[in-house]
């Protein structure tokens, strides 16, 4: 018999019994059992709440399944309907049914979709997953969607009746997103900052939002400014985004691969990203006289000795060469006025000009050095201006200010931790800092080999802890544990530093029992305290109830006895 339950009034006795059942359920929960409330009334009205709907990338019932974007022409895609059972009964053999009323169909063309869910615990979340086809003729817009009915069927334990519940859910159809990505120009001038322009076309059927491109740094190419962004991009629409990049002088005449990442939100609000490679090439300056630098970086706040190289790439010598170097703020030249002269530079040769460059701390990531060059070529006086651009990463100086062992004297078979403090005494923050280590000679790492710290600001002490375990067979003595620190500077350039921590392992005969036992005790005592406090509370409640009952019975017997004596006298 198919029923839809009716609510019943609960008496005071039933409420008391339910409270007792909840106490027992709590005790069972502490013991690790699933929560089943024995006093549930399955004749009461059963309601369900739809808590979310999303198209997902796989058929898992896990609530963390990755949502995806779908649109017309998407076939056999799972849609997950998340529900909550707010009732106090376990539902047995739950079956979900969707009699499709919109344009959706199942993979075999049917207009009804099913999903057998199984048993659902009281007061729990669960989900139903249906595989649907979306016809090519389905309408798409940023707010488009369809309401579909959802019927649920189930039984209760020891009850031959079947029950059902009907509700609806909203299935959004906002379109999928795809991109066509190309560079408008593939040639980049070597030794200079270039504006790399990306042509971006939305080839999907849905909108894309908050589109943010980025270029990964490489030996030939570095991003030096904020890239352009697009707030939204409609289907079949095109956007042009500009990314400032510095191209190394050594890339002249060479191919340059740019690793482009594109972050965006699809029409459903899911955060997505894609990566692609742009094939570019470096273009050499047109003149036969060029300037290059020995180094491409000048770290902020640190004097940099380098050489500026004047090259004659032509087949004819040049004479009476003069060069006046003029740095632009925040760069300066230390100990020189920047003037150099050379009587002669042979064909296909070069000369060097030693300079000491210094860049003050600033918000800029590029510094410019201008050069006014004059020379005589084939009897004609020539002159011109050249510019050299330098990347100016902020100075990062990570030092280890303190290191301690806990316990101070690790032993064979014991667990110990290395705790330290890092200090960045540079001029800019180190981002994405992580500490990695490895097992050495009988000392193994507890947990992951790498610990992510995050951003370490200037003059901000940052602590870290890495745990190890010494094997019982490790020989007593001094061991060196390597800690490799890796981080990114403000130009997203990866840098690293190695710290070596000496550890003295003692024999376990003296105090290994204390060290190992203490570690076990600390962990165990925490768990026992948390568990025991709950058990003690429940036991206290039960004892109090028993004492009250005994007291009540004594009073009741006394009153009954008095009444009996009175009747006897009469």
C-alpha positions as CSV (number, residue, x, y, z in Angstrom):
1,X,0.0,0.0,0.0
2,X,1.4,3.4,-1.0
3,X,1.0,6.0,1.7
4,X,1.9,9.6,2.4
5,X,2.4,10.0,6.2
6,X,0.2,12.1,8.5
7,X,1.6,14.0,11.5
8,X,0.5,12.7,15.0
9,X,0.5,14.6,18.4
10,X,3.3,13.4,20.6
11,X,2.4,12.8,24.3
12,X,4.5,13.7,27.2
13,X,5.4,10.0,27.6
14,X,6.6,9.7,24.1
15,X,8.7,12.9,24.4
16,X,10.4,11.4,27.5
17,X,11.0,8.2,25.7
18,X,12.5,10.1,22.7
19,X,14.9,12.0,25.0
20,X,16.1,8.7,26.4
21,X,16.5,7.3,22.9
22,X,18.6,10.4,21.9
23,X,20.9,9.8,25.0
24,X,21.4,6.2,23.9
25,X,22.0,7.3,20.3
26,X,24.6,9.8,21.5
27,X,26.3,7.0,23.4
28,X,26.2,4.8,20.4
29,X,27.7,7.7,18.3
30,X,30.6,8.0,20.6
31,X,31.2,4.2,20.2
32,X,31.4,4.8,16.4
33,X,27.9,3.4,15.4
34,X,25.7,5.1,12.8
35,X,22.8,7.2,14.2
36,X,19.5,5.4,14.0
37,X,16.7,6.7,16.3
38,X,14.6,3.8,17.5
39,X,11.7,5.9,18.5
40,X,11.0,7.4,15.1
41,X,7.3,7.7,14.1
42,X,7.2,6.8,10.4
43,X,3.5,7.7,10.3
44,X,4.5,11.3,10.6
45,X,4.7,13.5,7.6
46,X,8.1,13.1,5.8
47,X,9.5,16.2,4.1
48,X,12.7,16.7,2.1
49,X,14.7,19.8,1.3
50,X,16.5,20.3,-2.0
51,X,19.8,21.9,-1.0
52,X,21.5,22.2,-4.3
53,X,21.6,21.2,-8.0
54,X,24.6,21.0,-10.3
55,X,25.9,19.3,-13.3
56,X,29.0,17.2,-12.3
57,X,32.0,15.7,-14.1
58,X,31.4,12.1,-12.7
59,X,28.6,10.0,-11.2
60,X,30.0,10.1,-7.7
61,X,27.5,10.8,-4.9
62,X,30.2,12.6,-3.1
63,X,29.1,16.2,-2.3
64,X,32.6,17.4,-3.4
65,X,32.1,16.2,-7.0
66,X,33.5,18.8,-9.5
67,X,30.7,20.9,-11.1
68,X,30.9,21.4,-14.8
69,X,29.3,23.7,-17.4
70,X,26.9,22.1,-19.9
71,X,24.9,23.4,-22.9
72,X,23.0,22.3,-26.0
73,X,24.4,19.1,-27.4
74,X,25.8,17.8,-24.1
75,X,24.9,14.1,-23.9
76,X,24.8,11.6,-21.0
77,X,25.9,14.2,-18.4
78,X,25.2,13.6,-14.7
79,X,23.1,16.1,-12.8
80,X,23.3,15.8,-9.0
81,X,20.3,16.8,-6.9
82,X,21.4,17.3,-3.2
83,X,18.7,16.7,-0.6
84,X,18.3,16.7,3.2
85,X,16.3,14.3,5.3
86,X,15.1,16.3,8.3
87,X,13.1,13.4,9.8
88,X,13.9,11.0,12.6
89,X,13.5,7.7,10.7
90,X,15.8,5.7,8.5
91,X,14.4,5.4,5.0
92,X,14.9,2.0,3.4
93,X,15.3,1.4,-0.3
94,X,14.9,5.0,-1.5
95,X,14.2,5.3,-5.2
96,X,14.3,8.7,-7.0
97,X,12.3,9.3,-10.1
98,X,12.2,12.3,-12.5
99,X,9.4,12.3,-15.0
100,X,11.0,14.8,-17.4
101,X,8.8,17.6,-18.5
102,X,11.2,19.8,-20.4
103,X,13.5,19.1,-23.4
104,X,15.8,16.7,-21.5
105,X,15.8,13.0,-22.2
106,X,17.8,10.0,-20.9
107,X,20.6,8.4,-22.8
108,X,18.2,5.9,-24.4
109,X,15.6,8.6,-25.3
110,X,13.3,7.9,-22.4
111,X,11.4,10.8,-20.7
112,X,11.8,9.3,-17.2
113,X,15.0,9.1,-15.3
114,X,15.6,6.9,-12.2
115,X,18.3,6.6,-9.5
116,X,18.3,3.9,-6.7
117,X,19.8,5.6,-3.7
118,X,19.4,2.9,-1.0
119,X,19.0,3.6,2.7
120,X,19.0,7.2,4.0
121,X,19.8,7.9,7.7
122,X,17.8,10.3,9.8
123,X,18.9,13.9,9.8
124,X,21.3,13.4,6.9
125,X,22.2,14.8,3.5
126,X,22.0,12.5,0.4
127,X,21.9,13.0,-3.3
128,X,20.4,11.6,-6.5
129,X,22.2,11.5,-9.8
130,X,20.5,11.3,-13.2
131,X,22.1,11.0,-16.6
132,X,20.5,13.4,-19.1
133,X,20.8,14.5,-22.7
134,X,20.5,18.2,-23.6
135,X,19.1,18.7,-27.2
136,X,20.9,21.1,-29.6
137,X,17.7,23.2,-29.7
138,X,17.7,24.0,-26.0
139,X,17.6,27.7,-25.2
140,X,20.7,29.2,-23.4
141,X,21.1,32.4,-21.4
142,X,22.9,33.5,-18.2
143,X,19.6,32.8,-16.3
144,X,18.1,29.9,-18.4
145,X,16.9,26.8,-16.7
146,X,14.0,24.3,-16.3
147,X,12.0,23.0,-13.3
148,X,11.7,19.2,-13.2
149,X,9.5,17.1,-10.8
150,X,11.2,14.7,-8.4
151,X,9.4,11.8,-6.8
152,X,10.9,9.8,-3.9
153,X,9.7,6.3,-2.9
154,X,10.8,4.3,0.2
155,X,9.9,1.9,2.9
156,X,10.4,1.7,6.6
157,X,11.9,-1.2,8.5
158,X,9.3,-3.8,9.5
159,X,6.6,-2.0,7.6
160,X,5.1,-3.5,4.4
161,X,3.7,-0.1,3.2
162,X,5.5,2.0,0.7
163,X,5.7,5.8,1.0
164,X,6.4,8.6,-1.5
165,X,7.1,12.3,-1.6
166,X,7.0,14.8,-4.5
167,X,9.0,18.0,-5.0
168,X,10.7,19.9,-7.8
169,X,14.2,21.0,-8.6
170,X,15.7,23.7,-10.9
171,X,18.1,22.5,-13.6
172,X,20.1,25.4,-15.0
173,X,21.1,25.4,-18.7
174,X,23.5,28.3,-19.2
175,X,25.9,26.9,-21.8
176,X,29.5,25.6,-21.9
177,X,32.6,27.7,-22.4
178,X,35.5,27.3,-24.8
179,X,38.3,29.6,-26.0
180,X,40.4,30.2,-29.1
181,X,43.6,31.9,-28.1
182,X,46.2,33.5,-30.4
183,X,48.9,36.2,-30.2
184,X,48.3,39.2,-32.6
185,X,52.0,39.4,-33.2
186,X,54.6,36.6,-32.8
187,X,57.7,38.8,-32.9
188,X,59.0,40.4,-29.7
189,X,61.9,42.9,-29.6
190,X,64.8,41.3,-27.6
191,X,66.2,43.3,-24.7
192,X,63.0,45.4,-24.3
193,X,59.6,45.5,-22.7
194,X,56.9,44.4,-25.1
195,X,53.1,44.5,-24.9
196,X,52.1,41.0,-25.8
197,X,48.5,41.2,-27.1
198,X,46.2,38.1,-26.9
199,X,43.2,37.6,-29.1
200,X,40.6,35.7,-27.1
201,X,37.4,34.3,-28.7
202,X,34.7,32.5,-26.8
203,X,33.9,29.4,-28.8
204,X,31.3,28.0,-26.3
205,X,27.6,28.5,-25.9
206,X,27.7,30.2,-22.5
207,X,29.1,33.4,-21.0
208,X,32.6,33.5,-19.4
209,X,33.3,36.0,-16.5
210,X,36.3,37.5,-14.7
211,X,38.8,36.4,-17.4
212,X,42.4,36.9,-16.1
213,X,45.5,35.8,-18.2
214,X,49.0,35.3,-16.9
215,X,52.4,34.4,-18.4
216,X,54.8,32.1,-16.6
217,X,58.4,33.5,-16.2
218,X,61.1,31.7,-18.2
219,X,64.8,32.3,-19.1
220,X,63.8,34.3,-22.2
221,X,60.6,36.0,-21.1
222,X,59.3,37.6,-17.8
223,X,56.0,39.4,-17.0
224,X,56.6,42.9,-15.8
225,X,53.2,44.4,-15.2
226,X,49.5,43.8,-14.6
227,X,47.9,42.0,-17.6
228,X,44.6,43.2,-19.1
229,X,41.4,41.5,-17.9
230,X,37.9,41.1,-19.3
231,X,34.8,41.2,-17.0
232,X,32.7,39.0,-19.3
233,X,32.7,37.5,-22.8
234,X,29.6,36.4,-24.6
235,X,29.5,33.4,-26.9
236,X,31.3,34.0,-30.2
237,X,32.6,37.4,-28.9
238,X,36.3,38.4,-29.0
239,X,38.4,40.3,-26.5
240,X,42.0,41.6,-26.8
241,X,44.1,41.4,-23.7
242,X,47.5,42.9,-23.3
243,X,50.3,41.4,-21.1
244,X,53.5,43.5,-20.6
245,X,56.6,41.2,-20.9
246,X,60.3,41.7,-20.9
247,X,62.3,39.7,-23.5
248,X,65.9,38.8,-22.8
249,X,68.6,40.2,-25.2
250,X,69.8,36.6,-25.7
251,X,66.4,35.7,-27.2
252,X,67.3,37.7,-30.4
253,X,66.8,35.4,-33.4
254,X,65.6,32.6,-31.1
255,X,62.2,31.0,-30.7
256,X,60.4,31.9,-27.4
257,X,57.7,29.7,-25.9
258,X,55.2,31.6,-23.6
259,X,53.2,29.5,-21.2
260,X,49.8,31.2,-20.9
261,X,47.3,30.5,-18.2
262,X,43.7,31.7,-18.3
263,X,41.6,31.9,-15.2
264,X,37.8,32.5,-15.5
265,X,34.4,31.7,-14.2
266,X,31.9,29.8,-16.4
267,X,28.3,30.6,-16.8
268,X,27.4,28.5,-13.7
269,X,29.9,30.4,-11.5
270,X,32.4,27.6,-11.4
271,X,36.1,28.7,-11.2
272,X,38.0,27.3,-14.2
273,X,41.4,27.6,-15.8
274,X,43.3,26.4,-18.9
275,X,46.8,26.5,-20.1
276,X,48.3,26.8,-23.6
277,X,51.6,27.6,-25.2
278,X,52.2,30.6,-27.5
279,X,55.0,30.1,-30.0
280,X,56.9,33.4,-30.3
281,X,60.3,34.6,-31.4
282,X,62.8,37.3,-30.4
283,X,63.6,40.1,-32.8
284,X,67.1,41.7,-32.8
285,X,67.4,45.5,-32.8
286,X,67.7,46.9,-36.3
287,X,71.0,48.8,-35.8
288,X,74.4,47.2,-36.2
289,X,75.5,48.8,-32.9
290,X,73.7,47.4,-29.9
291,X,74.0,47.4,-26.1
292,X,73.5,44.4,-23.8
293,X,74.2,43.8,-20.2
294,X,76.1,41.0,-18.5
295,X,73.1,40.5,-16.1
296,X,69.4,41.1,-16.6
297,X,68.5,41.5,-13.0
298,X,69.4,44.2,-10.4
299,X,68.2,43.3,-7.0
300,X,66.7,46.1,-5.0
301,X,68.9,47.6,-2.3
302,X,72.0,45.6,-3.4
303,X,74.8,47.1,-5.5
304,X,75.3,45.1,-8.7
305,X,78.6,45.0,-10.5
306,X,78.0,44.3,-14.1
307,X,79.3,45.0,-17.6
308,X,77.5,46.9,-20.3
309,X,78.6,45.5,-23.7
310,X,78.8,47.6,-26.9
311,X,78.6,45.2,-29.9
312,X,79.4,46.0,-33.6
313,X,77.4,43.4,-35.5
314,X,78.3,44.8,-38.9
315,X,81.0,43.8,-41.3
316,X,82.9,47.2,-41.0
317,X,84.8,48.6,-38.0
318,X,83.5,51.7,-36.2
319,X,85.8,54.4,-34.7
320,X,85.6,57.3,-32.2
321,X,83.0,55.5,-30.1
322,X,81.6,57.4,-27.1
323,X,78.9,56.2,-24.8
324,X,77.0,58.2,-22.1
325,X,75.0,56.1,-19.7
326,X,72.1,57.7,-17.9
327,X,70.1,55.7,-15.4
328,X,66.4,56.5,-14.8
329,X,65.0,56.6,-11.3
330,X,65.1,54.5,-9.1
331,X,68.4,53.3,-10.7
332,X,71.7,55.0,-10.1
333,X,75.3,54.4,-11.1
334,X,77.8,54.2,-8.1
335,X,81.3,55.6,-8.5
336,X,81.1,56.7,-12.1
337,X,79.6,59.4,-14.3
338,X,78.7,56.8,-16.9
339,X,80.9,58.2,-19.7
340,X,83.1,55.8,-21.8
341,X,85.1,56.2,-25.0
342,X,86.7,53.7,-27.4
343,X,88.9,54.6,-30.4
344,X,88.0,51.5,-32.3
345,X,85.6,48.5,-32.4
346,X,86.4,45.8,-35.0
347,X,83.7,44.2,-37.1
348,X,81.7,41.5,-35.3
349,X,83.4,42.5,-32.0
350,X,82.4,44.1,-28.8
351,X,83.8,46.1,-25.8
352,X,82.8,46.1,-22.2
353,X,82.0,49.0,-19.8
354,X,82.2,48.0,-16.1
355,X,79.5,49.7,-14.0
356,X,78.1,49.4,-10.5
357,X,74.3,49.7,-10.6
358,X,72.1,50.3,-7.6
359,X,68.2,50.3,-7.5
360,X,66.4,51.8,-4.6
361,X,63.3,50.1,-3.2
362,X,60.2,51.0,-5.2
363,X,56.9,49.6,-6.5
364,X,58.4,49.3,-10.1
365,X,59.7,45.9,-11.3
366,X,61.7,47.3,-14.2
367,X,64.5,49.9,-14.2
368,X,65.8,51.6,-17.4
369,X,69.4,52.6,-18.3
370,X,69.6,55.0,-21.3
371,X,72.7,55.3,-23.5
372,X,73.6,58.0,-25.9
373,X,76.0,56.5,-28.5
374,X,78.1,58.3,-31.2
375,X,80.6,56.8,-33.6
376,X,82.0,57.0,-37.0
377,X,81.0,54.4,-39.6
378,X,82.4,54.3,-43.1
379,X,83.5,57.9,-42.7
380,X,80.1,59.1,-41.6
381,X,79.3,60.3,-38.1
382,X,76.4,58.4,-36.5
383,X,74.6,58.8,-33.3
384,X,71.6,57.3,-31.5
385,X,70.0,56.3,-28.3
386,X,69.7,52.8,-26.8
387,X,67.9,51.6,-23.8
388,X,68.5,48.7,-21.5
389,X,65.7,47.4,-19.3
390,X,66.5,45.5,-16.1
391,X,64.2,43.4,-14.0
392,X,64.4,44.7,-10.4
393,X,63.2,41.9,-8.0
394,X,62.9,42.9,-4.4
395,X,65.6,41.6,-2.2
396,X,64.7,38.5,-0.1
397,X,67.1,37.4,2.6
398,X,65.7,34.4,4.5
399,X,67.7,33.5,7.6
400,X,67.2,31.0,10.3
401,X,67.2,32.9,13.6
402,X,66.7,30.0,15.9
403,X,66.2,26.2,15.9
404,X,65.2,23.9,18.8
405,X,64.5,20.2,19.2
406,X,61.5,18.8,21.1
407,X,62.5,16.8,23.1
408,X,65.9,18.3,23.4
409,X,67.6,14.9,23.4
410,X,65.9,12.6,20.8
411,X,66.5,8.9,21.3
412,X,66.4,5.7,19.3
413,X,62.8,4.8,18.5
414,X,61.6,8.2,19.6
415,X,59.5,11.0,17.9
416,X,60.9,14.5,17.9
417,X,60.3,17.8,16.2
418,X,62.5,20.5,14.7
419,X,61.0,23.9,15.5
420,X,62.6,27.0,14.1
421,X,62.0,30.7,13.2
422,X,62.6,32.2,9.8
423,X,63.3,36.0,9.3
424,X,63.1,37.8,6.0
425,X,65.5,40.8,6.3
426,X,65.1,41.8,2.7
427,X,63.0,44.5,1.0
428,X,60.0,42.5,-0.2
429,X,57.9,39.6,0.9
430,X,58.7,36.0,0.0
431,X,55.5,34.3,-1.3
432,X,54.4,30.6,-1.5
433,X,57.2,29.7,0.9
434,X,57.5,26.0,1.7
435,X,59.9,23.8,3.6
436,X,60.7,20.4,2.4
437,X,62.9,17.7,3.9
438,X,63.8,14.0,3.5
439,X,64.6,11.0,5.5
440,X,68.2,10.4,6.4
441,X,70.0,7.3,7.8
442,X,67.3,5.8,9.9
443,X,65.5,9.1,10.6
444,X,62.2,9.3,8.8
445,X,59.8,12.2,8.2
446,X,56.4,12.0,10.0
447,X,53.6,13.1,7.7
448,X,54.2,15.0,4.4
449,X,57.8,15.8,3.3
450,X,56.8,19.4,2.5
451,X,55.2,22.0,4.7
452,X,53.6,25.0,3.1
453,X,54.1,28.3,5.1
454,X,52.8,30.9,2.7
455,X,53.9,34.5,2.6
456,X,56.8,35.7,4.8
457,X,56.8,39.5,5.1
458,X,59.8,41.7,5.7
459,X,61.0,41.6,9.3
460,X,58.2,39.3,10.3
461,X,59.5,36.2,12.2
462,X,57.7,33.1,11.0
463,X,57.9,29.8,12.9
464,X,57.8,26.3,11.5
465,X,57.8,22.7,12.9
466,X,58.8,19.5,11.1
467,X,58.4,16.1,12.9
468,X,60.6,13.1,12.6
469,X,60.9,9.6,14.0
470,X,64.2,7.9,14.7
471,X,64.2,4.1,14.1
472,X,65.0,1.8,17.0
473,X,68.0,0.5,15.1
474,X,69.6,3.9,14.3
475,X,73.0,4.3,15.7
476,X,73.5,6.9,18.4
477,X,75.4,9.9,17.1
478,X,75.0,13.3,15.2
479,X,73.0,13.5,12.1
480,X,72.3,16.3,9.7
481,X,68.7,16.9,8.6
482,X,68.4,19.0,5.4
483,X,65.6,21.6,5.2
484,X,65.2,23.2,1.8
485,X,63.3,26.5,1.7
486,X,61.7,27.4,-1.6
487,X,59.8,30.6,-2.3
488,X,58.8,33.1,-5.0
489,X,60.0,36.7,-5.2
490,X,57.8,39.6,-6.4
491,X,58.5,38.6,-10.1
492,X,57.3,35.0,-9.5
493,X,60.9,33.8,-9.8
494,X,61.6,30.7,-7.9
495,X,64.4,30.9,-5.3
496,X,65.7,28.4,-2.7
497,X,67.9,28.1,0.3
498,X,69.3,25.1,2.2
499,X,69.4,24.9,6.0
500,X,71.1,22.0,7.7
501,X,70.0,21.1,11.3
502,X,72.4,18.9,13.4
503,X,70.5,16.3,15.6
504,X,72.2,14.3,18.3
505,X,70.4,10.9,18.7
506,X,71.0,9.3,22.1
507,X,70.8,5.7,23.1
508,X,67.3,4.5,24.1
509,X,68.5,2.7,27.2
510,X,68.4,5.9,29.3
511,X,65.2,7.7,28.5
512,X,63.6,6.3,25.3
513,X,60.7,5.0,27.3
514,X,60.0,8.5,28.6
515,X,60.3,10.2,25.2
516,X,58.2,7.6,23.2
517,X,55.8,7.1,26.0
518,X,55.3,10.8,26.6
519,X,54.5,11.3,22.9
520,X,52.0,8.5,23.0
521,X,50.5,9.8,26.3
522,X,50.1,13.4,25.0
523,X,48.2,12.2,22.0
524,X,46.2,9.5,23.8
525,X,45.3,11.7,26.7
526,X,43.9,14.4,24.4
527,X,41.6,11.8,22.7
528,X,40.7,10.2,26.0
529,X,39.8,13.5,27.6
530,X,37.6,14.4,24.7
531,X,35.8,11.0,24.7
532,X,35.7,10.5,28.5
533,X,34.1,13.9,29.1
534,X,31.1,12.9,26.9
535,X,30.9,9.4,28.5
536,X,31.1,10.8,32.0
537,X,28.3,13.3,31.3
538,X,26.0,10.6,30.0
539,X,26.9,8.2,32.9
540,X,26.3,11.1,35.4
541,X,22.8,11.8,33.8
542,X,21.9,8.1,34.1
543,X,23.1,7.8,37.7
544,X,21.2,11.0,38.6
545,X,18.1,9.6,37.1
546,X,18.5,6.3,38.9
547,X,19.0,8.1,42.3
548,X,16.0,10.2,41.7
549,X,13.9,7.1,40.9
550,X,15.1,5.3,44.1
551,X,14.3,8.4,46.2
552,X,10.9,8.7,44.6
553,X,10.2,5.0,45.4
554,X,11.2,5.4,49.0
555,X,8.9,8.4,49.4
556,X,6.1,6.6,47.6
557,X,6.5,3.6,49.9
558,X,6.5,5.7,53.0
559,X,3.3,7.5,52.0
560,X,1.7,4.1,51.1
561,X,2.8,2.7,54.5
562,X,1.3,5.6,56.4
563,X,-2.0,5.3,54.6
564,X,-2.0,1.5,55.3
565,X,-1.4,2.1,59.0
566,X,-4.2,4.7,59.2
567,X,-6.6,2.2,57.6
568,X,-5.6,-0.4,60.1
569,X,-6.3,1.9,63.0
570,X,-9.7,2.6,61.7
